[in-house]
Amino acid sequence: MVATAGAFIGGGIAPKIIAKLKDGTFMKAFTAKGRFQSLLSNVPVRVITNDMTALFGAGRVAALGFVPSQH
């Protein structure tokens, strides 16, 4: 599978270095993948700036009634 709809960068550090991510250095490294360069050049990259995103995901899983498997 090739995920081309977008790459989302999350975590505590990404929002703090967003200026560095926007200066082109990251995208140059992200797309410098040889034969995949043209494919990756068309993948949108976004930084998750909402620090509650992980909790929203956990809440969604809880709301759907997820029960972890017992191994």
mmCIF file as Biopython writes it, N, C-alpha, C and O atoms, coordinates in Angstrom:
data_model
#
loop_
_atom_site.group_PDB
_atom_site.id
_atom_site.type_symbol
_atom_site.label_atom_id
_atom_site.label_alt_id
_atom_site.label_comp_id
_atom_site.label_asym_id
_atom_site.label_entity_id
_atom_site.label_seq_id
_atom_site.pdbx_PDB_ins_code
_atom_site.Cartn_x
_atom_site.Cartn_y
_atom_site.Cartn_z
_atom_site.occupancy
_atom_site.B_iso_or_equiv
_atom_site.auth_seq_id
_atom_site.auth_asym_id
_atom_site.pdbx_PDB_model_num
ATOM 1   N N  . MET A ? 1  ? 0.824   -1.168  0.000  1.0 0.0 1  A 1 
ATOM 2   C CA . MET A ? 1  ? 0.000   0.000   0.000  1.0 0.0 1  A 1 
ATOM 3   C C  . MET A ? 1  ? 0.873   1.239   0.000  1.0 0.0 1  A 1 
ATOM 4   O O  . MET A ? 1  ? 1.919   1.274   0.648  1.0 0.0 1  A 1 
ATOM 5   N N  . VAL A ? 2  ? 0.451   2.228   -0.711 1.0 0.0 2  A 1 
ATOM 6   C CA . VAL A ? 2  ? 1.175   3.487   -0.749 1.0 0.0 2  A 1 
ATOM 7   C C  . VAL A ? 2  ? 0.241   4.582   -0.242 1.0 0.0 2  A 1 
ATOM 8   O O  . VAL A ? 2  ? -0.768  4.895   -0.873 1.0 0.0 2  A 1 
ATOM 9   N N  . ALA A ? 3  ? 0.585   5.147   0.885  1.0 0.0 3  A 1 
ATOM 10  C CA . ALA A ? 3  ? -0.229  6.218   1.469  1.0 0.0 3  A 1 
ATOM 11  C C  . ALA A ? 3  ? 0.182   7.543   0.843  1.0 0.0 3  A 1 
ATOM 12  O O  . ALA A ? 3  ? 1.234   8.088   1.176  1.0 0.0 3  A 1 
ATOM 13  N N  . THR A ? 4  ? -0.637  8.059   -0.055 1.0 0.0 4  A 1 
ATOM 14  C CA . THR A ? 4  ? -0.289  9.302   -0.755 1.0 0.0 4  A 1 
ATOM 15  C C  . THR A ? 4  ? -1.201  10.467  -0.392 1.0 0.0 4  A 1 
ATOM 16  O O  . THR A ? 4  ? -1.022  11.572  -0.904 1.0 0.0 4  A 1 
ATOM 17  N N  . ALA A ? 5  ? -2.177  10.235  0.486  1.0 0.0 5  A 1 
ATOM 18  C CA . ALA A ? 5  ? -3.112  11.303  0.850  1.0 0.0 5  A 1 
ATOM 19  C C  . ALA A ? 5  ? -2.485  12.314  1.794  1.0 0.0 5  A 1 
ATOM 20  O O  . ALA A ? 5  ? -2.995  13.426  1.932  1.0 0.0 5  A 1 
ATOM 21  N N  . GLY A ? 6  ? -1.383  11.948  2.450  1.0 0.0 6  A 1 
ATOM 22  C CA . GLY A ? 6  ? -0.711  12.893  3.318  1.0 0.0 6  A 1 
ATOM 23  C C  . GLY A ? 6  ? 0.076   12.228  4.414  1.0 0.0 6  A 1 
ATOM 24  O O  . GLY A ? 6  ? -0.209  11.103  4.824  1.0 0.0 6  A 1 
ATOM 25  N N  . ALA A ? 7  ? 1.073   12.949  4.879  1.0 0.0 7  A 1 
ATOM 26  C CA . ALA A ? 7  ? 1.867   12.524  6.024  1.0 0.0 7  A 1 
ATOM 27  C C  . ALA A ? 7  ? 1.655   13.549  7.125  1.0 0.0 7  A 1 
ATOM 28  O O  . ALA A ? 7  ? 1.767   14.753  6.894  1.0 0.0 7  A 1 
ATOM 29  N N  . PHE A ? 8  ? 1.354   13.075  8.299  1.0 0.0 8  A 1 
ATOM 30  C CA . PHE A ? 8  ? 1.087   13.953  9.427  1.0 0.0 8  A 1 
ATOM 31  C C  . PHE A ? 8  ? 2.165   13.742  10.479 1.0 0.0 8  A 1 
ATOM 32  O O  . PHE A ? 8  ? 2.397   12.620  10.927 1.0 0.0 8  A 1 
ATOM 33  N N  . ILE A ? 9  ? 2.818   14.827  10.866 1.0 0.0 9  A 1 
ATOM 34  C CA . ILE A ? 9  ? 3.883   14.765  11.855 1.0 0.0 9  A 1 
ATOM 35  C C  . ILE A ? 9  ? 3.313   15.254  13.178 1.0 0.0 9  A 1 
ATOM 36  O O  . ILE A ? 9  ? 2.816   16.377  13.269 1.0 0.0 9  A 1 
ATOM 37  N N  . GLY A ? 10 ? 3.385   14.420  14.192 1.0 0.0 10 A 1 
ATOM 38  C CA . GLY A ? 10 ? 2.843   14.782  15.489 1.0 0.0 10 A 1 
ATOM 39  C C  . GLY A ? 10 ? 3.886   14.654  16.573 1.0 0.0 10 A 1 
ATOM 40  O O  . GLY A ? 10 ? 5.046   14.337  16.312 1.0 0.0 10 A 1 
ATOM 41  N N  . GLY A ? 11 ? 3.466   14.898  17.760 1.0 0.0 11 A 1 
ATOM 42  C CA . GLY A ? 11 ? 4.376   14.813  18.900 1.0 0.0 11 A 1 
ATOM 43  C C  . GLY A ? 11 ? 4.681   16.191  19.443 1.0 0.0 11 A 1 
ATOM 44  O O  . GLY A ? 11 ? 4.284   17.201  18.862 1.0 0.0 11 A 1 
ATOM 45  N N  . GLY A ? 12 ? 5.378   16.227  20.544 1.0 0.0 12 A 1 
ATOM 46  C CA . GLY A ? 12 ? 5.646   17.485  21.218 1.0 0.0 12 A 1 
ATOM 47  C C  . GLY A ? 12 ? 6.683   18.369  20.560 1.0 0.0 12 A 1 
ATOM 48  O O  . GLY A ? 12 ? 6.641   19.588  20.722 1.0 0.0 12 A 1 
ATOM 49  N N  . ILE A ? 13 ? 7.613   17.784  19.822 1.0 0.0 13 A 1 
ATOM 50  C CA . ILE A ? 13 ? 8.698   18.565  19.240 1.0 0.0 13 A 1 
ATOM 51  C C  . ILE A ? 13 ? 8.291   19.256  17.941 1.0 0.0 13 A 1 
ATOM 52  O O  . ILE A ? 13 ? 8.673   20.404  17.713 1.0 0.0 13 A 1 
ATOM 53  N N  . ALA A ? 14 ? 7.535   18.591  17.099 1.0 0.0 14 A 1 
ATOM 54  C CA . ALA A ? 14 ? 7.202   19.136  15.773 1.0 0.0 14 A 1 
ATOM 55  C C  . ALA A ? 14 ? 6.626   20.555  15.806 1.0 0.0 14 A 1 
ATOM 56  O O  . ALA A ? 14 ? 7.097   21.404  15.049 1.0 0.0 14 A 1 
ATOM 57  N N  . PRO A ? 15 ? 5.629   20.850  16.647 1.0 0.0 15 A 1 
ATOM 58  C CA . PRO A ? 15 ? 5.114   22.219  16.667 1.0 0.0 15 A 1 
ATOM 59  C C  . PRO A ? 15 ? 6.152   23.255  17.112 1.0 0.0 15 A 1 
ATOM 60  O O  . PRO A ? 15 ? 6.072   24.422  16.729 1.0 0.0 15 A 1 
ATOM 61  N N  . LYS A ? 16 ? 7.116   22.827  17.914 1.0 0.0 16 A 1 
ATOM 62  C CA . LYS A ? 16 ? 8.136   23.750  18.408 1.0 0.0 16 A 1 
ATOM 63  C C  . LYS A ? 16 ? 9.181   24.079  17.354 1.0 0.0 16 A 1 
ATOM 64  O O  . LYS A ? 16 ? 9.839   25.115  17.435 1.0 0.0 16 A 1 
ATOM 65  N N  . ILE A ? 17 ? 9.339   23.201  16.361 1.0 0.0 17 A 1 
ATOM 66  C CA . ILE A ? 17 ? 10.329  23.440  15.313 1.0 0.0 17 A 1 
ATOM 67  C C  . ILE A ? 17 ? 9.664   23.657  13.955 1.0 0.0 17 A 1 
ATOM 68  O O  . ILE A ? 17 ? 10.268  23.402  12.913 1.0 0.0 17 A 1 
ATOM 69  N N  . ILE A ? 18 ? 8.426   24.126  13.973 1.0 0.0 18 A 1 
ATOM 70  C CA . ILE A ? 18 ? 7.660   24.274  12.742 1.0 0.0 18 A 1 
ATOM 71  C C  . ILE A ? 18 ? 8.348   25.203  11.733 1.0 0.0 18 A 1 
ATOM 72  O O  . ILE A ? 18 ? 8.257   24.977  10.526 1.0 0.0 18 A 1 
ATOM 73  N N  . ALA A ? 19 ? 9.025   26.231  12.212 1.0 0.0 19 A 1 
ATOM 74  C CA . ALA A ? 19 ? 9.738   27.134  11.295 1.0 0.0 19 A 1 
ATOM 75  C C  . ALA A ? 19 ? 10.820  26.368  10.548 1.0 0.0 19 A 1 
ATOM 76  O O  . ALA A ? 19 ? 11.010  26.577  9.350  1.0 0.0 19 A 1 
ATOM 77  N N  . LYS A ? 20 ? 11.519  25.500  11.231 1.0 0.0 20 A 1 
ATOM 78  C CA . LYS A ? 20 ? 12.566  24.687  10.596 1.0 0.0 20 A 1 
ATOM 79  C C  . LYS A ? 20 ? 11.952  23.692  9.612  1.0 0.0 20 A 1 
ATOM 80  O O  . LYS A ? 20 ? 12.529  23.424  8.558  1.0 0.0 20 A 1 
ATOM 81  N N  . LEU A ? 21 ? 10.804  23.155  9.950  1.0 0.0 21 A 1 
ATOM 82  C CA . LEU A ? 21 ? 10.136  22.223  9.040  1.0 0.0 21 A 1 
ATOM 83  C C  . LEU A ? 21 ? 9.663   22.928  7.772  1.0 0.0 21 A 1 
ATOM 84  O O  . LEU A ? 21 ? 9.592   22.313  6.708  1.0 0.0 21 A 1 
ATOM 85  N N  . LYS A ? 22 ? 9.341   24.211  7.883  1.0 0.0 22 A 1 
ATOM 86  C CA . LYS A ? 22 ? 8.838   24.975  6.740  1.0 0.0 22 A 1 
ATOM 87  C C  . LYS A ? 22 ? 9.936   25.528  5.836  1.0 0.0 22 A 1 
ATOM 88  O O  . LYS A ? 22 ? 9.641   25.957  4.721  1.0 0.0 22 A 1 
ATOM 89  N N  . ASP A ? 23 ? 11.183  25.532  6.277  1.0 0.0 23 A 1 
ATOM 90  C CA . ASP A ? 23 ? 12.238  26.188  5.496  1.0 0.0 23 A 1 
ATOM 91  C C  . ASP A ? 23 ? 12.723  25.390  4.285  1.0 0.0 23 A 1 
ATOM 92  O O  . ASP A ? 23 ? 13.585  25.860  3.542  1.0 0.0 23 A 1 
ATOM 93  N N  . GLY A ? 24 ? 12.180  24.195  4.080  1.0 0.0 24 A 1 
ATOM 94  C CA . GLY A ? 24 ? 12.522  23.406  2.900  1.0 0.0 24 A 1 
ATOM 95  C C  . GLY A ? 24 ? 13.490  22.265  3.159  1.0 0.0 24 A 1 
ATOM 96  O O  . GLY A ? 24 ? 13.575  21.337  2.355  1.0 0.0 24 A 1 
ATOM 97  N N  . THR A ? 25 ? 14.212  22.315  4.254  1.0 0.0 25 A 1 
ATOM 98  C CA . THR A ? 25 ? 15.190  21.270  4.562  1.0 0.0 25 A 1 
ATOM 99  C C  . THR A ? 25 ? 14.507  19.922  4.766  1.0 0.0 25 A 1 
ATOM 100 O O  . THR A ? 25 ? 14.961  18.906  4.240  1.0 0.0 25 A 1 
ATOM 101 N N  . PHE A ? 26 ? 13.428  19.914  5.521  1.0 0.0 26 A 1 
ATOM 102 C CA . PHE A ? 26 ? 12.714  18.663  5.771  1.0 0.0 26 A 1 
ATOM 103 C C  . PHE A ? 26 ? 12.161  18.069  4.483  1.0 0.0 26 A 1 
ATOM 104 O O  . PHE A ? 26 ? 12.323  16.876  4.229  1.0 0.0 26 A 1 
ATOM 105 N N  . MET A ? 27 ? 11.507  18.894  3.669  1.0 0.0 27 A 1 
ATOM 106 C CA . MET A ? 27 ? 10.905  18.384  2.433  1.0 0.0 27 A 1 
ATOM 107 C C  . MET A ? 27 ? 11.965  17.868  1.465  1.0 0.0 27 A 1 
ATOM 108 O O  . MET A ? 27 ? 11.734  16.900  0.740  1.0 0.0 27 A 1 
ATOM 109 N N  . LYS A ? 28 ? 13.114  18.510  1.458  1.0 0.0 28 A 1 
ATOM 110 C CA . LYS A ? 28 ? 14.194  18.036  0.592  1.0 0.0 28 A 1 
ATOM 111 C C  . LYS A ? 28 ? 14.615  16.629  1.017  1.0 0.0 28 A 1 
ATOM 112 O O  . LYS A ? 28 ? 14.795  15.750  0.175  1.0 0.0 28 A 1 
ATOM 113 N N  . ALA A ? 29 ? 14.770  16.422  2.315  1.0 0.0 29 A 1 
ATOM 114 C CA . ALA A ? 29 ? 15.135  15.102  2.828  1.0 0.0 29 A 1 
ATOM 115 C C  . ALA A ? 29 ? 13.993  14.098  2.650  1.0 0.0 29 A 1 
ATOM 116 O O  . ALA A ? 29 ? 14.232  12.933  2.333  1.0 0.0 29 A 1 
ATOM 117 N N  . PHE A ? 30 ? 12.765  14.546  2.850  1.0 0.0 30 A 1 
ATOM 118 C CA . PHE A ? 30 ? 11.587  13.682  2.716  1.0 0.0 30 A 1 
ATOM 119 C C  . PHE A ? 30 ? 11.441  13.146  1.299  1.0 0.0 30 A 1 
ATOM 120 O O  . PHE A ? 30 ? 11.081  11.985  1.104  1.0 0.0 30 A 1 
ATOM 121 N N  . THR A ? 31 ? 11.719  13.989  0.314  1.0 0.0 31 A 1 
ATOM 122 C CA . THR A ? 31 ? 11.531  13.581  -1.080 1.0 0.0 31 A 1 
ATOM 123 C C  . THR A ? 31 ? 12.779  12.975  -1.715 1.0 0.0 31 A 1 
ATOM 124 O O  . THR A ? 31 ? 12.692  12.425  -2.814 1.0 0.0 31 A 1 
ATOM 125 N N  . ALA A ? 32 ? 13.919  13.055  -1.072 1.0 0.0 32 A 1 
ATOM 126 C CA . ALA A ? 32 ? 15.173  12.524  -1.638 1.0 0.0 32 A 1 
ATOM 127 C C  . ALA A ? 32 ? 15.255  11.014  -1.449 1.0 0.0 32 A 1 
ATOM 128 O O  . ALA A ? 32 ? 16.089  10.511  -0.696 1.0 0.0 32 A 1 
ATOM 129 N N  . LYS A ? 33 ? 14.385  10.313  -2.137 1.0 0.0 33 A 1 
ATOM 130 C CA . LYS A ? 33 ? 14.300  8.859   -1.994 1.0 0.0 33 A 1 
ATOM 131 C C  . LYS A ? 33 ? 14.446  8.161   -3.349 1.0 0.0 33 A 1 
ATOM 132 O O  . LYS A ? 33 ? 13.733  7.202   -3.643 1.0 0.0 33 A 1 
ATOM 133 N N  . GLY A ? 34 ? 15.371  8.651   -4.162 1.0 0.0 34 A 1 
ATOM 134 C CA . GLY A ? 34 ? 15.661  8.010   -5.440 1.0 0.0 34 A 1 
ATOM 135 C C  . GLY A ? 34 ? 14.457  7.927   -6.350 1.0 0.0 34 A 1 
ATOM 136 O O  . GLY A ? 34 ? 13.852  8.943   -6.690 1.0 0.0 34 A 1 
ATOM 137 N N  . ARG A ? 35 ? 14.112  6.717   -6.742 1.0 0.0 35 A 1 
ATOM 138 C CA . ARG A ? 35 ? 13.023  6.525   -7.705 1.0 0.0 35 A 1 
ATOM 139 C C  . ARG A ? 35 ? 11.656  6.915   -7.161 1.0 0.0 35 A 1 
ATOM 140 O O  . ARG A ? 35 ? 10.701  7.031   -7.928 1.0 0.0 35 A 1 
ATOM 141 N N  . PHE A ? 36 ? 11.546  7.118   -5.856 1.0 0.0 36 A 1 
ATOM 142 C CA . PHE A ? 36 ? 10.272  7.520   -5.253 1.0 0.0 36 A 1 
ATOM 143 C C  . PHE A ? 36 ? 10.118  9.033   -5.135 1.0 0.0 36 A 1 
ATOM 144 O O  . PHE A ? 36 ? 9.103   9.514   -4.632 1.0 0.0 36 A 1 
ATOM 145 N N  . GLN A ? 37 ? 11.113  9.784   -5.592 1.0 0.0 37 A 1 
ATOM 146 C CA . GLN A ? 37 ? 11.091  11.237  -5.435 1.0 0.0 37 A 1 
ATOM 147 C C  . GLN A ? 37 ? 9.855   11.884  -6.054 1.0 0.0 37 A 1 
ATOM 148 O O  . GLN A ? 37 ? 9.239   12.745  -5.427 1.0 0.0 37 A 1 
ATOM 149 N N  . SER A ? 38 ? 9.483   11.492  -7.258 1.0 0.0 38 A 1 
ATOM 150 C CA . SER A ? 38 ? 8.312   12.116  -7.893 1.0 0.0 38 A 1 
ATOM 151 C C  . SER A ? 38 ? 7.030   11.775  -7.141 1.0 0.0 38 A 1 
ATOM 152 O O  . SER A ? 38 ? 6.135   12.614  -7.037 1.0 0.0 38 A 1 
ATOM 153 N N  . LEU A ? 39 ? 6.930   10.570  -6.621 1.0 0.0 39 A 1 
ATOM 154 C CA . LEU A ? 39 ? 5.760   10.181  -5.836 1.0 0.0 39 A 1 
ATOM 155 C C  . LEU A ? 39 ? 5.683   11.000  -4.542 1.0 0.0 39 A 1 
ATOM 156 O O  . LEU A ? 39 ? 4.632   11.554  -4.217 1.0 0.0 39 A 1 
ATOM 157 N N  . LEU A ? 40 ? 6.790   11.074  -3.811 1.0 0.0 40 A 1 
ATOM 158 C CA . LEU A ? 40 ? 6.803   11.775  -2.531 1.0 0.0 40 A 1 
ATOM 159 C C  . LEU A ? 40 ? 6.658   13.279  -2.678 1.0 0.0 40 A 1 
ATOM 160 O O  . LEU A ? 40 ? 6.197   13.948  -1.754 1.0 0.0 40 A 1 
ATOM 161 N N  . SER A ? 41 ? 7.040   13.815  -3.812 1.0 0.0 41 A 1 
ATOM 162 C CA . SER A ? 41 ? 6.901   15.257  -4.045 1.0 0.0 41 A 1 
ATOM 163 C C  . SER A ? 41 ? 5.444   15.692  -4.056 1.0 0.0 41 A 1 
ATOM 164 O O  . SER A ? 41 ? 5.142   16.864  -3.834 1.0 0.0 41 A 1 
ATOM 165 N N  . ASN A ? 42 ? 4.545   14.756  -4.312 1.0 0.0 42 A 1 
ATOM 166 C CA . ASN A ? 42 ? 3.114   15.063  -4.374 1.0 0.0 42 A 1 
ATOM 167 C C  . ASN A ? 42 ? 2.362   14.723  -3.090 1.0 0.0 42 A 1 
ATOM 168 O O  . ASN A ? 42 ? 1.147   14.908  -3.019 1.0 0.0 42 A 1 
ATOM 169 N N  . VAL A ? 43 ? 3.066   14.230  -2.084 1.0 0.0 43 A 1 
ATOM 170 C CA . VAL A ? 43 ? 2.431   13.882  -0.812 1.0 0.0 43 A 1 
ATOM 171 C C  . VAL A ? 43 ? 2.424   15.121  0.089  1.0 0.0 43 A 1 
ATOM 172 O O  . VAL A ? 43 ? 3.488   15.642  0.424  1.0 0.0 43 A 1 
ATOM 173 N N  . PRO A ? 44 ? 1.242   15.595  0.483  1.0 0.0 44 A 1 
ATOM 174 C CA . PRO A ? 44 ? 1.208   16.740  1.397  1.0 0.0 44 A 1 
ATOM 175 C C  . PRO A ? 44 ? 1.694   16.342  2.788  1.0 0.0 44 A 1 
ATOM 176 O O  . PRO A ? 44 ? 1.380   15.259  3.281  1.0 0.0 44 A 1 
ATOM 177 N N  . VAL A ? 45 ? 2.455   17.220  3.404  1.0 0.0 45 A 1 
ATOM 178 C CA . VAL A ? 45 ? 2.971   16.984  4.751  1.0 0.0 45 A 1 
ATOM 179 C C  . VAL A ? 45 ? 2.413   18.071  5.656  1.0 0.0 45 A 1 
ATOM 180 O O  . VAL A ? 45 ? 2.482   19.257  5.335  1.0 0.0 45 A 1 
ATOM 181 N N  . ARG A ? 46 ? 1.866   17.658  6.778  1.0 0.0 46 A 1 
ATOM 182 C CA . ARG A ? 46 ? 1.267   18.598  7.725  1.0 0.0 46 A 1 
ATOM 183 C C  . ARG A ? 46 ? 1.788   18.304  9.128  1.0 0.0 46 A 1 
ATOM 184 O O  . ARG A ? 46 ? 2.124   17.167  9.457  1.0 0.0 46 A 1 
ATOM 185 N N  . VAL A ? 47 ? 1.847   19.349  9.942  1.0 0.0 47 A 1 
ATOM 186 C CA . VAL A ? 47 ? 2.248   19.207  11.341 1.0 0.0 47 A 1 
ATOM 187 C C  . VAL A ? 47 ? 0.997   19.323  12.198 1.0 0.0 47 A 1 
ATOM 188 O O  . VAL A ? 47 ? 0.218   20.265  12.049 1.0 0.0 47 A 1 
ATOM 189 N N  . ILE A ? 48 ? 0.808   18.371  13.086 1.0 0.0 48 A 1 
ATOM 190 C CA . ILE A ? 48 ? -0.317  18.397  14.016 1.0 0.0 48 A 1 
ATOM 191 C C  . ILE A ? 48 ? 0.048   19.358  15.145 1.0 0.0 48 A 1 
ATOM 192 O O  . ILE A ? 48 ? 1.011   19.131  15.878 1.0 0.0 48 A 1 
ATOM 193 N N  . THR A ? 49 ? -0.720  20.423  15.276 1.0 0.0 49 A 1 
ATOM 194 C CA . THR A ? 49 ? -0.413  21.431  16.293 1.0 0.0 49 A 1 
ATOM 195 C C  . THR A ? 49 ? -1.348  21.363  17.503 1.0 0.0 49 A 1 
ATOM 196 O O  . THR A ? 49 ? -1.101  22.025  18.512 1.0 0.0 49 A 1 
ATOM 197 N N  . ASN A ? 50 ? -2.396  20.584  17.414 1.0 0.0 50 A 1 
ATOM 198 C CA . ASN A ? 50 ? -3.321  20.455  18.537 1.0 0.0 50 A 1 
ATOM 199 C C  . ASN A ? 50 ? -2.762  19.435  19.521 1.0 0.0 50 A 1 
ATOM 200 O O  . ASN A ? 50 ? -2.655  18.253  19.194 1.0 0.0 50 A 1 
ATOM 201 N N  . ASP A ? 51 ? -2.407  19.876  20.713 1.0 0.0 51 A 1 
ATOM 202 C CA . ASP A ? 51 ? -1.798  18.968  21.682 1.0 0.0 51 A 1 
ATOM 203 C C  . ASP A ? 51 ? -2.796  17.990  22.307 1.0 0.0 51 A 1 
ATOM 204 O O  . ASP A ? 51 ? -2.410  17.157  23.127 1.0 0.0 51 A 1 
ATOM 205 N N  . MET A ? 52 ? -4.054  18.080  21.937 1.0 0.0 52 A 1 
ATOM 206 C CA . MET A ? 52 ? -5.071  17.158  22.449 1.0 0.0 52 A 1 
ATOM 207 C C  . MET A ? 52 ? -5.402  16.031  21.462 1.0 0.0 52 A 1 
ATOM 208 O O  . MET A ? 52 ? -6.275  15.209  21.738 1.0 0.0 52 A 1 
ATOM 209 N N  . THR A ? 53 ? -4.718  15.988  20.326 1.0 0.0 53 A 1 
ATOM 210 C CA . THR A ? 53 ? -5.043  15.023  19.271 1.0 0.0 53 A 1 
ATOM 211 C C  . THR A ? 53 ? -5.011  13.580  19.766 1.0 0.0 53 A 1 
ATOM 212 O O  . THR A ? 53 ? -5.913  12.803  19.451 1.0 0.0 53 A 1 
ATOM 213 N N  . ALA A ? 54 ? -4.004  13.216  20.524 1.0 0.0 54 A 1 
ATOM 214 C CA . ALA A ? 54 ? -3.922  11.840  21.024 1.0 0.0 54 A 1 
ATOM 215 C C  . ALA A ? 54 ? -5.116  11.500  21.914 1.0 0.0 54 A 1 
ATOM 216 O O  . ALA A ? 54 ? -5.625  10.380  21.880 1.0 0.0 54 A 1 
ATOM 217 N N  . LEU A ? 55 ? -5.555  12.467  22.705 1.0 0.0 55 A 1 
ATOM 218 C CA . LEU A ? 55 ? -6.714  12.229  23.568 1.0 0.0 55 A 1 
ATOM 219 C C  . LEU A ? 55 ? -7.996  12.096  22.753 1.0 0.0 55 A 1 
ATOM 220 O O  . LEU A ? 55 ? -8.881  11.319  23.112 1.0 0.0 55 A 1 
ATOM 221 N N  . PHE A ? 56 ? -8.103  12.850  21.658 1.0 0.0 56 A 1 
ATOM 222 C CA . PHE A ? 56 ? -9.269  12.701  20.783 1.0 0.0 56 A 1 
ATOM 223 C C  . PHE A ? 56 ? -9.309  11.289  20.204 1.0 0.0 56 A 1 
ATOM 224 O O  . PHE A ? 56 ? -10.372 10.671  20.136 1.0 0.0 56 A 1 
ATOM 225 N N  . GLY A ? 57 ? -8.150  10.783  19.787 1.0 0.0 57 A 1 
ATOM 226 C CA . GLY A ? 57 ? -8.086  9.420   19.259 1.0 0.0 57 A 1 
ATOM 227 C C  . GLY A ? 57 ? -8.450  8.384   20.298 1.0 0.0 57 A 1 
ATOM 228 O O  . GLY A ? 57 ? -9.187  7.440   20.014 1.0 0.0 57 A 1 
ATOM 229 N N  . ALA A ? 58 ? -7.932  8.559   21.503 1.0 0.0 58 A 1 
ATOM 230 C CA . ALA A ? 58 ? -8.245  7.625   22.589 1.0 0.0 58 A 1 
ATOM 231 C C  . ALA A ? 58 ? -9.728  7.680   22.933 1.0 0.0 58 A 1 
ATOM 232 O O  . ALA A ? 58 ? -10.355 6.653   23.194 1.0 0.0 58 A 1 
ATOM 233 N N  . GLY A ? 59 ? -10.278 8.884   22.932 1.0 0.0 59 A 1 
ATOM 234 C CA . GLY A ? 59 ? -11.712 9.033   23.212 1.0 0.0 59 A 1 
ATOM 235 C C  . GLY A ? 59 ? -12.568 8.351   22.168 1.0 0.0 59 A 1 
ATOM 236 O O  . GLY A ? 59 ? -13.592 7.747   22.488 1.0 0.0 59 A 1 
ATOM 237 N N  . ARG A ? 60 ? -12.147 8.449   20.923 1.0 0.0 60 A 1 
ATOM 238 C CA . ARG A ? 60 ? -12.890 7.805   19.830 1.0 0.0 60 A 1 
ATOM 239 C C  . ARG A ? 60 ? -12.874 6.295   20.003 1.0 0.0 60 A 1 
ATOM 240 O O  . ARG A ? 60 ? -13.905 5.637   19.862 1.0 0.0 60 A 1 
ATOM 241 N N  . VAL A ? 61 ? -11.712 5.751   20.307 1.0 0.0 61 A 1 
ATOM 242 C CA . VAL A ? 61 ? -11.609 4.300   20.521 1.0 0.0 61 A 1 
ATOM 243 C C  . VAL A ? 61 ? -12.494 3.880   21.693 1.0 0.0 61 A 1 
ATOM 244 O O  . VAL A ? 61 ? -13.183 2.863   21.615 1.0 0.0 61 A 1 
ATOM 245 N N  . ALA A ? 62 ? -12.478 4.653   22.772 1.0 0.0 62 A 1 
ATOM 246 C CA . ALA A ? 62 ? -13.309 4.326   23.935 1.0 0.0 62 A 1 
ATOM 247 C C  . ALA A ? 62 ? -14.791 4.408   23.580 1.0 0.0 62 A 1 
ATOM 248 O O  . ALA A ? 62 ? -15.585 3.570   24.008 1.0 0.0 62 A 1 
ATOM 249 N N  . ALA A ? 63 ? -15.160 5.425   22.794 1.0 0.0 63 A 1 
ATOM 250 C CA . ALA A ? 63 ? -16.560 5.597   22.416 1.0 0.0 63 A 1 
ATOM 251 C C  . ALA A ? 63 ? -17.063 4.451   21.550 1.0 0.0 63 A 1 
ATOM 252 O O  . ALA A ? 63 ? -18.246 4.113   21.572 1.0 0.0 63 A 1 
ATOM 253 N N  . LEU A ? 64 ? -16.143 3.853   20.782 1.0 0.0 64 A 1 
ATOM 254 C CA . LEU A ? 64 ? -16.525 2.722   19.931 1.0 0.0 64 A 1 
ATOM 255 C C  . LEU A ? 64 ? -16.535 1.406   20.695 1.0 0.0 64 A 1 
ATOM 256 O O  . LEU A ? 64 ? -16.907 0.367   20.148 1.0 0.0 64 A 1 
ATOM 257 N N  . GLY A ? 65 ? -16.124 1.453   21.967 1.0 0.0 65 A 1 
ATOM 258 C CA . GLY A ? 65 ? -16.180 0.240   22.804 1.0 0.0 65 A 1 
ATOM 259 C C  . GLY A ? 65 ? -15.057 -0.718  22.574 1.0 0.0 65 A 1 
ATOM 260 O O  . GLY A ? 65 ? -15.240 -1.927  22.720 1.0 0.0 65 A 1 
ATOM 261 N N  . PHE A ? 66 ? -13.895 -0.222  22.217 1.0 0.0 66 A 1 
ATOM 262 C CA . PHE A ? 66 ? -12.739 -1.095  21.988 1.0 0.0 66 A 1 
ATOM 263 C C  . PHE A ? 66 ? -12.357 -1.802  23.278 1.0 0.0 66 A 1 
ATOM 264 O O  . PHE A ? 66 ? -12.278 -1.193  24.345 1.0 0.0 66 A 1 
ATOM 265 N N  . VAL A ? 67 ? -12.122 -3.104  23.152 1.0 0.0 67 A 1 
ATOM 266 C CA . VAL A ? 67 ? -11.662 -3.900  24.288 1.0 0.0 67 A 1 
ATOM 267 C C  . VAL A ? 67 ? -10.371 -4.582  23.846 1.0 0.0 67 A 1 
ATOM 268 O O  . VAL A ? 67 ? -10.378 -5.336  22.873 1.0 0.0 67 A 1 
ATOM 269 N N  . PRO A ? 68 ? -9.255  -4.327  24.550 1.0 0.0 68 A 1 
ATOM 270 C CA . PRO A ? 68 ? -7.996  -4.959  24.154 1.0 0.0 68 A 1 
ATOM 271 C C  . PRO A ? 68 ? -8.070  -6.470  24.298 1.0 0.0 68 A 1 
ATOM 272 O O  . PRO A ? 68 ? -8.723  -6.993  25.201 1.0 0.0 68 A 1 
ATOM 273 N N  . SER A ? 69 ? -7.389  -7.161  23.389 1.0 0.0 69 A 1 
ATOM 274 C CA . SER A ? 69 ? -7.404  -8.633  23.451 1.0 0.0 69 A 1 
ATOM 275 C C  . SER A ? 69 ? -6.535  -9.124  24.593 1.0 0.0 69 A 1 
ATOM 276 O O  . SER A ? 69 ? -5.545  -8.488  24.955 1.0 0.0 69 A 1 
ATOM 277 N N  . GLN A ? 70 ? -6.903  -10.223 25.138 1.0 0.0 70 A 1 
ATOM 278 C CA . GLN A ? 70 ? -6.163  -10.841 26.234 1.0 0.0 70 A 1 
ATOM 279 C C  . GLN A ? 70 ? -5.244  -11.904 25.654 1.0 0.0 70 A 1 
ATOM 280 O O  . GLN A ? 70 ? -5.723  -12.872 25.064 1.0 0.0 70 A 1 
ATOM 281 N N  . HIS A ? 71 ? -3.928  -11.743 25.809 1.0 0.0 71 A 1 
ATOM 282 C CA . HIS A ? 71 ? -2.998  -12.744 25.268 1.0 0.0 71 A 1 
ATOM 283 C C  . HIS A ? 71 ? -2.410  -13.556 26.362 1.0 0.0 71 A 1 
ATOM 284 O O  . HIS A ? 71 ? -1.604  -14.450 26.102 1.0 0.0 71 A 1 
#
